[in-house]
Each structure stands twice: as structure tokens, then as C-alpha cells.
């Protein structure tokens, strides 16, 4: 954000912050609830972990090598 302000100006920084905000609203307000997860509390936790690729303990899933 600081680099955007320094190199592109205040207006583009506001555009960047707006884009970040829209991304947050889309993920937490639409995509997570659409997939059965509360966007504020990430409940049920098991479903949330499954969506982001973690096991039940919160560790990354091991993927089979090809």
C-alpha cells in the first residue's frame, strides 16, 4: 500500500484498498457461506479446514507424489 502511494499516488491507493475490501466481502460474505462455512467464525471448523486444504489438526494435507 505504501509503495502504491509512493509510485502511483493517493487515488490508486484508494483503488487498491477498495479492491482488497471487495475481495474480503466476496470470500467472507459469499464464497464461504456458499460452501457451508460461517464467514465470520469459520464454523464448522472441519469444513473450513477441508476447503483451505488442512487436516483436522490444522496442518497441511500431505499430497501423493506422482
mmCIF file of the N, C-alpha and C atoms, coordinates in Angstrom:
data_MODEL
# 
_entry.id   MODEL 
# 
loop_
_atom_site.group_PDB 
_atom_site.id 
_atom_site.type_symbol 
_atom_site.label_atom_id 
_atom_site.label_alt_id 
_atom_site.label_comp_id 
_atom_site.label_asym_id 
_atom_site.label_entity_id 
_atom_site.label_seq_id 
_atom_site.pdbx_PDB_ins_code 
_atom_site.Cartn_x 
_atom_site.Cartn_y 
_atom_site.Cartn_z 
_atom_site.occupancy 
_atom_site.B_iso_or_equiv 
_atom_site.pdbx_formal_charge 
_atom_site.auth_seq_id 
_atom_site.auth_comp_id 
_atom_site.auth_asym_id 
_atom_site.auth_atom_id 
_atom_site.pdbx_PDB_model_num 
ATOM 1   N N  . UNK A 1 1  ? 0.832   -1.184  0.000  1.00 0.00 ? 1  UNK A N  1 
ATOM 2   C CA . UNK A 1 1  ? 0.000   0.000   0.000  1.00 0.00 ? 1  UNK A CA 1 
ATOM 3   C C  . UNK A 1 1  ? 0.874   1.244   0.000  1.00 0.00 ? 1  UNK A C  1 
ATOM 4   N N  . UNK A 1 2  ? 1.922   1.228   0.786  1.00 0.00 ? 2  UNK A N  1 
ATOM 5   C CA . UNK A 1 2  ? 2.825   2.380   0.835  1.00 0.00 ? 2  UNK A CA 1 
ATOM 6   C C  . UNK A 1 2  ? 3.507   2.577   -0.517 1.00 0.00 ? 2  UNK A C  1 
ATOM 7   N N  . UNK A 1 3  ? 3.926   1.469   -1.128 1.00 0.00 ? 3  UNK A N  1 
ATOM 8   C CA . UNK A 1 3  ? 4.577   1.576   -2.434 1.00 0.00 ? 3  UNK A CA 1 
ATOM 9   C C  . UNK A 1 3  ? 3.603   2.110   -3.480 1.00 0.00 ? 3  UNK A C  1 
ATOM 10  N N  . UNK A 1 4  ? 2.339   1.709   -3.409 1.00 0.00 ? 4  UNK A N  1 
ATOM 11  C CA . UNK A 1 4  ? 1.346   2.227   -4.340 1.00 0.00 ? 4  UNK A CA 1 
ATOM 12  C C  . UNK A 1 4  ? 1.190   3.732   -4.166 1.00 0.00 ? 4  UNK A C  1 
ATOM 13  N N  . UNK A 1 5  ? 1.167   4.192   -2.940 1.00 0.00 ? 5  UNK A N  1 
ATOM 14  C CA . UNK A 1 5  ? 1.073   5.626   -2.683 1.00 0.00 ? 5  UNK A CA 1 
ATOM 15  C C  . UNK A 1 5  ? 2.295   6.352   -3.229 1.00 0.00 ? 5  UNK A C  1 
ATOM 16  N N  . UNK A 1 6  ? 3.473   5.792   -3.006 1.00 0.00 ? 6  UNK A N  1 
ATOM 17  C CA . UNK A 1 6  ? 4.706   6.447   -3.422 1.00 0.00 ? 6  UNK A CA 1 
ATOM 18  C C  . UNK A 1 6  ? 4.852   6.495   -4.941 1.00 0.00 ? 6  UNK A C  1 
ATOM 19  N N  . UNK A 1 7  ? 4.477   5.415   -5.617 1.00 0.00 ? 7  UNK A N  1 
ATOM 20  C CA . UNK A 1 7  ? 4.719   5.329   -7.055 1.00 0.00 ? 7  UNK A CA 1 
ATOM 21  C C  . UNK A 1 7  ? 3.532   5.708   -7.926 1.00 0.00 ? 7  UNK A C  1 
ATOM 22  N N  . UNK A 1 8  ? 2.307   5.507   -7.444 1.00 0.00 ? 8  UNK A N  1 
ATOM 23  C CA . UNK A 1 8  ? 1.138   5.752   -8.288 1.00 0.00 ? 8  UNK A CA 1 
ATOM 24  C C  . UNK A 1 8  ? 0.231   6.864   -7.782 1.00 0.00 ? 8  UNK A C  1 
ATOM 25  N N  . UNK A 1 9  ? 0.346   7.196   -6.509 1.00 0.00 ? 9  UNK A N  1 
ATOM 26  C CA . UNK A 1 9  ? -0.464  8.287   -5.975 1.00 0.00 ? 9  UNK A CA 1 
ATOM 27  C C  . UNK A 1 9  ? -1.600  7.824   -5.086 1.00 0.00 ? 9  UNK A C  1 
ATOM 28  N N  . UNK A 1 10 ? -2.204  8.802   -4.454 1.00 0.00 ? 10 UNK A N  1 
ATOM 29  C CA . UNK A 1 10 ? -3.251  8.541   -3.480 1.00 0.00 ? 10 UNK A CA 1 
ATOM 30  C C  . UNK A 1 10 ? -4.485  7.896   -4.102 1.00 0.00 ? 10 UNK A C  1 
ATOM 31  N N  . UNK A 1 11 ? -4.861  8.335   -5.274 1.00 0.00 ? 11 UNK A N  1 
ATOM 32  C CA . UNK A 1 11 ? -6.047  7.782   -5.936 1.00 0.00 ? 11 UNK A CA 1 
ATOM 33  C C  . UNK A 1 11 ? -5.934  6.288   -6.187 1.00 0.00 ? 11 UNK A C  1 
ATOM 34  N N  . UNK A 1 12 ? -4.773  5.851   -6.692 1.00 0.00 ? 12 UNK A N  1 
ATOM 35  C CA . UNK A 1 12 ? -4.577  4.433   -6.944 1.00 0.00 ? 12 UNK A CA 1 
ATOM 36  C C  . UNK A 1 12 ? -4.503  3.635   -5.649 1.00 0.00 ? 12 UNK A C  1 
ATOM 37  N N  . UNK A 1 13 ? -4.041  4.249   -4.586 1.00 0.00 ? 13 UNK A N  1 
ATOM 38  C CA . UNK A 1 13 ? -4.033  3.565   -3.292 1.00 0.00 ? 13 UNK A CA 1 
ATOM 39  C C  . UNK A 1 13 ? -5.460  3.298   -2.829 1.00 0.00 ? 13 UNK A C  1 
ATOM 40  N N  . UNK A 1 14 ? -6.346  4.263   -3.044 1.00 0.00 ? 14 UNK A N  1 
ATOM 41  C CA . UNK A 1 14 ? -7.752  4.045   -2.698 1.00 0.00 ? 14 UNK A CA 1 
ATOM 42  C C  . UNK A 1 14 ? -8.358  2.933   -3.552 1.00 0.00 ? 14 UNK A C  1 
ATOM 43  N N  . UNK A 1 15 ? -7.986  2.875   -4.814 1.00 0.00 ? 15 UNK A N  1 
ATOM 44  C CA . UNK A 1 15 ? -8.463  1.796   -5.683 1.00 0.00 ? 15 UNK A CA 1 
ATOM 45  C C  . UNK A 1 15 ? -7.978  0.446   -5.156 1.00 0.00 ? 15 UNK A C  1 
ATOM 46  N N  . UNK A 1 16 ? -6.692  0.369   -4.778 1.00 0.00 ? 16 UNK A N  1 
ATOM 47  C CA . UNK A 1 16 ? -6.142  -0.868  -4.232 1.00 0.00 ? 16 UNK A CA 1 
ATOM 48  C C  . UNK A 1 16 ? -6.865  -1.282  -2.956 1.00 0.00 ? 16 UNK A C  1 
ATOM 49  N N  . UNK A 1 17 ? -7.075  -0.351  -2.047 1.00 0.00 ? 17 UNK A N  1 
ATOM 50  C CA . UNK A 1 17 ? -7.776  -0.671  -0.797 1.00 0.00 ? 17 UNK A CA 1 
ATOM 51  C C  . UNK A 1 17 ? -9.206  -1.117  -1.070 1.00 0.00 ? 17 UNK A C  1 
ATOM 52  N N  . UNK A 1 18 ? -9.865  -0.491  -2.039 1.00 0.00 ? 18 UNK A N  1 
ATOM 53  C CA . UNK A 1 18 ? -11.214 -0.897  -2.423 1.00 0.00 ? 18 UNK A CA 1 
ATOM 54  C C  . UNK A 1 18 ? -11.234 -2.314  -2.982 1.00 0.00 ? 18 UNK A C  1 
ATOM 55  N N  . UNK A 1 19 ? -10.246 -2.649  -3.814 1.00 0.00 ? 19 UNK A N  1 
ATOM 56  C CA . UNK A 1 19 ? -10.163 -3.995  -4.385 1.00 0.00 ? 19 UNK A CA 1 
ATOM 57  C C  . UNK A 1 19 ? -9.942  -5.042  -3.296 1.00 0.00 ? 19 UNK A C  1 
ATOM 58  N N  . UNK A 1 20 ? -9.097  -4.722  -2.334 1.00 0.00 ? 20 UNK A N  1 
ATOM 59  C CA . UNK A 1 20 ? -8.877  -5.630  -1.210 1.00 0.00 ? 20 UNK A CA 1 
ATOM 60  C C  . UNK A 1 20 ? -10.179 -5.817  -0.428 1.00 0.00 ? 20 UNK A C  1 
ATOM 61  N N  . UNK A 1 21 ? -10.898 -4.726  -0.193 1.00 0.00 ? 21 UNK A N  1 
ATOM 62  C CA . UNK A 1 21 ? -12.173 -4.796  0.520  1.00 0.00 ? 21 UNK A CA 1 
ATOM 63  C C  . UNK A 1 21 ? -13.205 -5.629  -0.212 1.00 0.00 ? 21 UNK A C  1 
ATOM 64  N N  . UNK A 1 22 ? -13.293 -5.447  -1.529 1.00 0.00 ? 22 UNK A N  1 
ATOM 65  C CA . UNK A 1 22 ? -14.229 -6.243  -2.330 1.00 0.00 ? 22 UNK A CA 1 
ATOM 66  C C  . UNK A 1 22 ? -13.859 -7.722  -2.240 1.00 0.00 ? 22 UNK A C  1 
ATOM 67  N N  . UNK A 1 23 ? -12.572 -8.026  -2.313 1.00 0.00 ? 23 UNK A N  1 
ATOM 68  C CA . UNK A 1 23 ? -12.126 -9.411  -2.186 1.00 0.00 ? 23 UNK A CA 1 
ATOM 69  C C  . UNK A 1 23 ? -12.534 -10.032 -0.861 1.00 0.00 ? 23 UNK A C  1 
ATOM 70  N N  . UNK A 1 24 ? -12.388 -9.281  0.208  1.00 0.00 ? 24 UNK A N  1 
ATOM 71  C CA . UNK A 1 24 ? -12.792 -9.778  1.527  1.00 0.00 ? 24 UNK A CA 1 
ATOM 72  C C  . UNK A 1 24 ? -14.289 -10.042 1.599  1.00 0.00 ? 24 UNK A C  1 
ATOM 73  N N  . UNK A 1 25 ? -15.077 -9.126  1.054  1.00 0.00 ? 25 UNK A N  1 
ATOM 74  C CA . UNK A 1 25 ? -16.530 -9.301  1.069  1.00 0.00 ? 25 UNK A CA 1 
ATOM 75  C C  . UNK A 1 25 ? -16.936 -10.510 0.245  1.00 0.00 ? 25 UNK A C  1 
ATOM 76  N N  . UNK A 1 26 ? -16.309 -10.705 -0.905 1.00 0.00 ? 26 UNK A N  1 
ATOM 77  C CA . UNK A 1 26 ? -16.646 -11.844 -1.756 1.00 0.00 ? 26 UNK A CA 1 
ATOM 78  C C  . UNK A 1 26 ? -16.321 -13.154 -1.044 1.00 0.00 ? 26 UNK A C  1 
ATOM 79  N N  . UNK A 1 27 ? -15.137 -13.254 -0.472 1.00 0.00 ? 27 UNK A N  1 
ATOM 80  C CA . UNK A 1 27 ? -14.736 -14.505 0.184  1.00 0.00 ? 27 UNK A CA 1 
ATOM 81  C C  . UNK A 1 27 ? -15.561 -14.755 1.445  1.00 0.00 ? 27 UNK A C  1 
ATOM 82  N N  . UNK A 1 28 ? -15.629 -13.771 2.328  1.00 0.00 ? 28 UNK A N  1 
ATOM 83  C CA . UNK A 1 28 ? -16.276 -13.986 3.621  1.00 0.00 ? 28 UNK A CA 1 
ATOM 84  C C  . UNK A 1 28 ? -17.794 -13.856 3.580  1.00 0.00 ? 28 UNK A C  1 
ATOM 85  N N  . UNK A 1 29 ? -18.312 -13.084 2.647  1.00 0.00 ? 29 UNK A N  1 
ATOM 86  C CA . UNK A 1 29 ? -19.749 -12.865 2.594  1.00 0.00 ? 29 UNK A CA 1 
ATOM 87  C C  . UNK A 1 29 ? -20.479 -13.721 1.586  1.00 0.00 ? 29 UNK A C  1 
ATOM 88  N N  . UNK A 1 30 ? -19.750 -14.299 0.598  1.00 0.00 ? 30 UNK A N  1 
ATOM 89  C CA . UNK A 1 30 ? -20.419 -15.088 -0.429 1.00 0.00 ? 30 UNK A CA 1 
ATOM 90  C C  . UNK A 1 30 ? -19.832 -16.498 -0.543 1.00 0.00 ? 30 UNK A C  1 
ATOM 91  N N  . UNK A 1 31 ? -18.517 -16.616 -0.783 1.00 0.00 ? 31 UNK A N  1 
ATOM 92  C CA . UNK A 1 31 ? -17.929 -17.921 -1.080 1.00 0.00 ? 31 UNK A CA 1 
ATOM 93  C C  . UNK A 1 31 ? -17.954 -18.875 0.116  1.00 0.00 ? 31 UNK A C  1 
ATOM 94  N N  . UNK A 1 32 ? -17.522 -18.402 1.281  1.00 0.00 ? 32 UNK A N  1 
ATOM 95  C CA . UNK A 1 32 ? -17.534 -19.284 2.455  1.00 0.00 ? 32 UNK A CA 1 
ATOM 96  C C  . UNK A 1 32 ? -18.952 -19.736 2.817  1.00 0.00 ? 32 UNK A C  1 
ATOM 97  N N  . UNK A 1 33 ? -19.950 -18.830 2.926  1.00 0.00 ? 33 UNK A N  1 
ATOM 98  C CA . UNK A 1 33 ? -21.301 -19.298 3.227  1.00 0.00 ? 33 UNK A CA 1 
ATOM 99  C C  . UNK A 1 33 ? -21.859 -20.234 2.145  1.00 0.00 ? 33 UNK A C  1 
ATOM 100 N N  . UNK A 1 34 ? -21.507 -20.003 0.902  1.00 0.00 ? 34 UNK A N  1 
ATOM 101 C CA . UNK A 1 34 ? -21.960 -20.867 -0.189 1.00 0.00 ? 34 UNK A CA 1 
ATOM 102 C C  . UNK A 1 34 ? -21.412 -22.281 -0.025 1.00 0.00 ? 34 UNK A C  1 
ATOM 103 N N  . UNK A 1 35 ? -20.258 -22.407 0.607  1.00 0.00 ? 35 UNK A N  1 
ATOM 104 C CA . UNK A 1 35 ? -19.633 -23.707 0.828  1.00 0.00 ? 35 UNK A CA 1 
ATOM 105 C C  . UNK A 1 35 ? -19.876 -24.242 2.234  1.00 0.00 ? 35 UNK A C  1 
ATOM 106 N N  . UNK A 1 36 ? -20.843 -23.684 2.943  1.00 0.00 ? 36 UNK A N  1 
ATOM 107 C CA . UNK A 1 36 ? -21.258 -24.228 4.230  1.00 0.00 ? 36 UNK A CA 1 
ATOM 108 C C  . UNK A 1 36 ? -20.421 -23.812 5.424  1.00 0.00 ? 36 UNK A C  1 
ATOM 109 N N  . UNK A 1 37 ? -19.734 -22.660 5.330  1.00 0.00 ? 37 UNK A N  1 
ATOM 110 C CA . UNK A 1 37 ? -18.891 -22.192 6.426  1.00 0.00 ? 37 UNK A CA 1 
ATOM 111 C C  . UNK A 1 37 ? -19.315 -20.775 6.793  1.00 0.00 ? 37 UNK A C  1 
ATOM 112 N N  . UNK A 1 38 ? -19.425 -20.497 8.082  1.00 0.00 ? 38 UNK A N  1 
ATOM 113 C CA . UNK A 1 38 ? -19.726 -19.143 8.539  1.00 0.00 ? 38 UNK A CA 1 
ATOM 114 C C  . UNK A 1 38 ? -18.537 -18.242 8.214  1.00 0.00 ? 38 UNK A C  1 
ATOM 115 N N  . UNK A 1 39 ? -18.782 -17.135 7.531  1.00 0.00 ? 39 UNK A N  1 
ATOM 116 C CA . UNK A 1 39 ? -17.716 -16.246 7.101  1.00 0.00 ? 39 UNK A CA 1 
ATOM 117 C C  . UNK A 1 39 ? -17.053 -15.463 8.217  1.00 0.00 ? 39 UNK A C  1 
ATOM 118 N N  . UNK A 1 40 ? -17.679 -15.373 9.373  1.00 0.00 ? 40 UNK A N  1 
ATOM 119 C CA . UNK A 1 40 ? -17.087 -14.643 10.491 1.00 0.00 ? 40 UNK A CA 1 
ATOM 120 C C  . UNK A 1 40 ? -16.367 -15.540 11.488 1.00 0.00 ? 40 UNK A C  1 
ATOM 121 N N  . UNK A 1 41 ? -16.929 -16.725 11.730 1.00 0.00 ? 41 UNK A N  1 
ATOM 122 C CA . UNK A 1 41 ? -16.371 -17.594 12.766 1.00 0.00 ? 41 UNK A CA 1 
ATOM 123 C C  . UNK A 1 41 ? -15.660 -18.827 12.220 1.00 0.00 ? 41 UNK A C  1 
ATOM 124 N N  . UNK A 1 42 ? -15.767 -19.069 10.906 1.00 0.00 ? 42 UNK A N  1 
ATOM 125 C CA . UNK A 1 42 ? -15.171 -20.242 10.246 1.00 0.00 ? 42 UNK A CA 1 
ATOM 126 C C  . UNK A 1 42 ? -15.696 -21.541 10.842 1.00 0.00 ? 42 UNK A C  1 
ATOM 127 N N  . UNK A 1 43 ? -16.966 -21.555 11.202 1.00 0.00 ? 43 UNK A N  1 
ATOM 128 C CA . UNK A 1 43 ? -17.583 -22.763 11.737 1.00 0.00 ? 43 UNK A CA 1 
ATOM 129 C C  . UNK A 1 43 ? -18.483 -23.370 10.684 1.00 0.00 ? 43 UNK A C  1 
ATOM 130 N N  . UNK A 1 44 ? -18.593 -24.645 10.537 1.00 0.00 ? 44 UNK A N  1 
ATOM 131 C CA . UNK A 1 44 ? -17.874 -25.683 11.260 1.00 0.00 ? 44 UNK A CA 1 
ATOM 132 C C  . UNK A 1 44 ? -16.398 -25.745 10.850 1.00 0.00 ? 44 UNK A C  1 
ATOM 133 N N  . UNK A 1 45 ? -15.561 -25.862 11.830 1.00 0.00 ? 45 UNK A N  1 
ATOM 134 C CA . UNK A 1 45 ? -14.111 -25.803 11.636 1.00 0.00 ? 45 UNK A CA 1 
ATOM 135 C C  . UNK A 1 45 ? -13.605 -26.889 10.698 1.00 0.00 ? 45 UNK A C  1 
ATOM 136 N N  . UNK A 1 46 ? -14.142 -28.111 10.804 1.00 0.00 ? 46 UNK A N  1 
ATOM 137 C CA . UNK A 1 46 ? -13.690 -29.202 9.931  1.00 0.00 ? 46 UNK A CA 1 
ATOM 138 C C  . UNK A 1 46 ? -13.945 -28.877 8.462  1.00 0.00 ? 46 UNK A C  1 
ATOM 139 N N  . UNK A 1 47 ? -15.106 -28.321 8.165  1.00 0.00 ? 47 UNK A N  1 
ATOM 140 C CA . UNK A 1 47 ? -15.432 -27.955 6.780  1.00 0.00 ? 47 UNK A CA 1 
ATOM 141 C C  . UNK A 1 47 ? -14.517 -26.842 6.293  1.00 0.00 ? 47 UNK A C  1 
ATOM 142 N N  . UNK A 1 48 ? -14.236 -25.859 7.143  1.00 0.00 ? 48 UNK A N  1 
ATOM 143 C CA . UNK A 1 48 ? -13.332 -24.764 6.791  1.00 0.00 ? 48 UNK A CA 1 
ATOM 144 C C  . UNK A 1 48 ? -11.935 -25.298 6.479  1.00 0.00 ? 48 UNK A C  1 
ATOM 145 N N  . UNK A 1 49 ? -11.429 -26.155 7.335  1.00 0.00 ? 49 UNK A N  1 
ATOM 146 C CA . UNK A 1 49 ? -10.103 -26.737 7.101  1.00 0.00 ? 49 UNK A CA 1 
ATOM 147 C C  . UNK A 1 49 ? -10.071 -27.519 5.791  1.00 0.00 ? 49 UNK A C  1 
ATOM 148 N N  . UNK A 1 50 ? -11.145 -28.251 5.503  1.00 0.00 ? 50 UNK A N  1 
ATOM 149 C CA . UNK A 1 50 ? -11.214 -29.008 4.254  1.00 0.00 ? 50 UNK A CA 1 
ATOM 150 C C  . UNK A 1 50 ? -11.139 -28.071 3.043  1.00 0.00 ? 50 UNK A C  1 
ATOM 151 N N  . UNK A 1 51 ? -11.842 -26.956 3.106  1.00 0.00 ? 51 UNK A N  1 
ATOM 152 C CA . UNK A 1 51 ? -11.839 -26.001 1.994  1.00 0.00 ? 51 UNK A CA 1 
ATOM 153 C C  . UNK A 1 51 ? -10.466 -25.388 1.740  1.00 0.00 ? 51 UNK A C  1 
ATOM 154 N N  . UNK A 1 52 ? -9.715  -25.119 2.793  1.00 0.00 ? 52 UNK A N  1 
ATOM 155 C CA . UNK A 1 52 ? -8.414  -24.471 2.610  1.00 0.00 ? 52 UNK A CA 1 
ATOM 156 C C  . UNK A 1 52 ? -7.258  -25.464 2.578  1.00 0.00 ? 52 UNK A C  1 
ATOM 157 N N  . UNK A 1 53 ? -7.563  -26.771 2.601  1.00 0.00 ? 53 UNK A N  1 
ATOM 158 C CA . UNK A 1 53 ? -6.535  -27.781 2.410  1.00 0.00 ? 53 UNK A CA 1 
ATOM 159 C C  . UNK A 1 53 ? -5.749  -28.156 3.647  1.00 0.00 ? 53 UNK A C  1 
ATOM 160 N N  . UNK A 1 54 ? -6.412  -28.179 4.802  1.00 0.00 ? 54 UNK A N  1 
ATOM 161 C CA . UNK A 1 54 ? -5.759  -28.581 6.046  1.00 0.00 ? 54 UNK A CA 1 
ATOM 162 C C  . UNK A 1 54 ? -6.444  -29.827 6.600  1.00 0.00 ? 54 UNK A C  1 
ATOM 163 N N  . UNK A 1 55 ? -5.721  -30.581 7.443  1.00 0.00 ? 55 UNK A N  1 
ATOM 164 C CA . UNK A 1 55 ? -6.355  -31.725 8.095  1.00 0.00 ? 55 UNK A CA 1 
ATOM 165 C C  . UNK A 1 55 ? -7.080  -31.245 9.353  1.00 0.00 ? 55 UNK A C  1 
ATOM 166 N N  . UNK A 1 56 ? -7.628  -32.163 10.117 1.00 0.00 ? 56 UNK A N  1 
ATOM 167 C CA . UNK A 1 56 ? -8.431  -31.804 11.297 1.00 0.00 ? 56 UNK A CA 1 
ATOM 168 C C  . UNK A 1 56 ? -7.638  -31.067 12.373 1.00 0.00 ? 56 UNK A C  1 
ATOM 169 N N  . UNK A 1 57 ? -6.309  -31.224 12.375 1.00 0.00 ? 57 UNK A N  1 
ATOM 170 C CA . UNK A 1 57 ? -5.487  -30.553 13.381 1.00 0.00 ? 57 UNK A CA 1 
ATOM 171 C C  . UNK A 1 57 ? -4.988  -29.199 12.914 1.00 0.00 ? 57 UNK A C  1 
ATOM 172 N N  . UNK A 1 58 ? -5.289  -28.844 11.666 1.00 0.00 ? 58 UNK A N  1 
ATOM 173 C CA . UNK A 1 58 ? -4.851  -27.557 11.146 1.00 0.00 ? 58 UNK A CA 1 
ATOM 174 C C  . UNK A 1 58 ? -3.518  -27.597 10.427 1.00 0.00 ? 58 UNK A C  1 
ATOM 175 N N  . UNK A 1 59 ? -3.028  -28.811 10.157 1.00 0.00 ? 59 UNK A N  1 
ATOM 176 C CA . UNK A 1 59 ? -1.761  -28.955 9.440  1.00 0.00 ? 59 UNK A CA 1 
ATOM 177 C C  . UNK A 1 59 ? -2.037  -29.202 7.965  1.00 0.00 ? 59 UNK A C  1 
ATOM 178 N N  . UNK A 1 60 ? -1.138  -28.791 7.080  1.00 0.00 ? 60 UNK A N  1 
ATOM 179 C CA . UNK A 1 60 ? -1.365  -29.010 5.638  1.00 0.00 ? 60 UNK A CA 1 
ATOM 180 C C  . UNK A 1 60 ? -1.528  -30.494 5.311  1.00 0.00 ? 60 UNK A C  1 
ATOM 181 N N  . UNK A 1 61 ? -2.426  -30.765 4.362  1.00 0.00 ? 61 UNK A N  1 
ATOM 182 C CA . UNK A 1 61 ? -2.634  -32.137 3.918  1.00 0.00 ? 61 UNK A CA 1 
ATOM 183 C C  . UNK A 1 61 ? -1.421  -32.608 3.129  1.00 0.00 ? 61 UNK A C  1 
ATOM 184 N N  . UNK A 1 62 ? -1.073  -33.876 3.302  1.00 0.00 ? 62 UNK A N  1 
ATOM 185 C CA . UNK A 1 62 ? 0.013   -34.453 2.506  1.00 0.00 ? 62 UNK A CA 1 
ATOM 186 C C  . UNK A 1 62 ? -0.594  -34.928 1.209  1.00 0.00 ? 62 UNK A C  1 
ATOM 187 N N  . UNK A 1 63 ? 0.013   -34.538 0.120  1.00 0.00 ? 63 UNK A N  1 
ATOM 188 C CA . UNK A 1 63 ? -0.483  -34.938 -1.190 1.00 0.00 ? 63 UNK A CA 1 
ATOM 189 C C  . UNK A 1 63 ? 0.425   -36.018 -1.767 1.00 0.00 ? 63 UNK A C  1 
ATOM 190 N N  . UNK A 1 64 ? -0.192  -36.961 -2.441 1.00 0.00 ? 64 UNK A N  1 
ATOM 191 C CA . UNK A 1 64 ? 0.575   -38.060 -3.055 1.00 0.00 ? 64 UNK A CA 1 
ATOM 192 C C  . UNK A 1 64 ? 1.433   -37.517 -4.198 1.00 0.00 ? 64 UNK A C  1 
ATOM 193 N N  . UNK A 1 65 ? 2.662   -37.962 -4.255 1.00 0.00 ? 65 UNK A N  1 
ATOM 194 C CA . UNK A 1 65 ? 3.548   -37.549 -5.349 1.00 0.00 ? 65 UNK A CA 1 
ATOM 195 C C  . UNK A 1 65 ? 3.239   -38.385 -6.563 1.00 0.00 ? 65 UNK A C  1 
ATOM 196 N N  . UNK A 1 66 ? 3.423   -37.785 -7.723 1.00 0.00 ? 66 UNK A N  1 
ATOM 197 C CA . UNK A 1 66 ? 3.153   -38.504 -8.983 1.00 0.00 ? 66 UNK A CA 1 
ATOM 198 C C  . UNK A 1 66 ? 4.386   -39.204 -9.474 1.00 0.00 ? 66 UNK A C  1 
# 
